[in-house]
Amino acid sequence: MIELQQFLKIVLNVSGGEAKHIIQEGLVYVNGVVETHRSRKLALEDEVEVNLEEVAGQKYRVSDFIEAQ
């Protein structure tokens, strides 16, 4: 499991501060639901979508980036 903020740092290649801002602005959806808690633990089957112009409509499946342990 990985925290949402850490996951965004990996997939979007942003700093921790940028990831925090994106989450707090309500631009992140986990499994179709807005998520504003940066410490939200993501499971391998979770799907994350970020409502930013640069990556609009792109969904990230956690299992594509993080290996099962």
N, C-alpha and C positions, 0 to 999 in steps of 0.2 A: 504494500500500500504506500501511496505517496500523497503528500499534501497538495492541494490545488495550486497554491502559489509556486511550489517547486516544479510542478508539472508544466505550468505556463512558462516558467523560465526556460525549460527545455524546449518545448515545442515552438514557442514564439521567439526564442533567442532574445529575451528582454531581461532587464535587471530586476532584482527583487522589488524595488520601489515601483517600477513600471507595472509589474504583475499585480502588486497590491492595489495600485490605482485602478487598473482595469477591472479587478474584482469588485472593489468598493463602488465603482460607478454602475454596477449591475449589468455589465456587458458580457458576463460569462454564464453559460447554461450548462448544467450537468444533467444529462438524461432529459433534456427539454425543459428543465426548471431553472429559473434564475438562482444563482448561488452567490452570496455576498460574504461568505465566511472563507477567508484565505487558508485556514487550517483544516478545511474539509478534507477528510481522508477519501481518496479515490480508490475504488476497487478496479481490478483488471477489466471487468466487463463494462465499466462506465464509459460514457461518450461525452466529450466536452466540445462545446461550440463557443466561439468568441465572436461577438458582434462588433467587429472592427472592419473598416473598409478594406484594409489590406488582406484580410482572410475571410471575408464575408461568405457565409454558406459552407465553409469548410468545417468538417467535424473530425475530431481527434479521438480515436479509441485508445484508452489507456494501455491496453495490451499490445498495441503496435509500437509503443515506446519503452515500456517497462517489462522486463522479463519476470516470469513467475518465479517465486523463491521456494 
